[in-house]
Amino acid sequence: MTDDDRGIEHLTTTECWRLLESTSLGRLAVEGDKGAPDLFPVNFTVHSGSVFLRSAPGSKLMDIAAHPGVAFEIDGEDPLSHWSVVIRGSAVRLDSDAEIHESGVEKLRSASPTEKHDFVRITPASVTGRRFRKGAASAPASAAPVTTTGSHEPIRPPERGDQRPGRAETGPIPIPHFPPRPTH
């Protein structure tokens, strides 16, 4: 069964940027404390092929300074489909008043009541997107499941010495969930 048969459309880069320009709320994924991923909802703006956001001092800025490789995602829907756009690239805290002013990020309104006087630019290394037709036929139960990395590519077998969870052909390893401990 092809992606067309499943109702999946791979978006052009131009369409991805059009969708990015149509919204102002996204999710920033960073490598957090001890290598654990962290995810932040952020308001953003787009200018000259980059994504800009505001931030308050804290873990997000420290994580970006230590590990500038990030992922950024937006999603939405229209009457006929759901869609998602993912940017992978590098993030840096801006220190150039000229770049801050030129990008327009200083005028960006944040949904968070926290004052945000730091500015971040995400420079894309890749921009990908997919649109899923609503009501598209699902793959038959007998079809082999397709496991992806979230980057729209199949998971590859681990390379020698690569023992990270989720990198084997069998897909991600389930993570046990423990309920919160009661506080007294």
Protein Blocks (a to p, Z undefined) as FASTA:
>chain_A
ZZklnopacddfklmmmmmmmpcbdcdddddeehiacddddddddeehiacddddedjkl
mmmmmmmcccdddddddfkbccdddddddddddfbfklmmmnommmpccfbfbdcfbdcd
dddfbdcdddddehiacddfklccdddehlopacddddehiacghiamnbpadddddddd
ddZZ
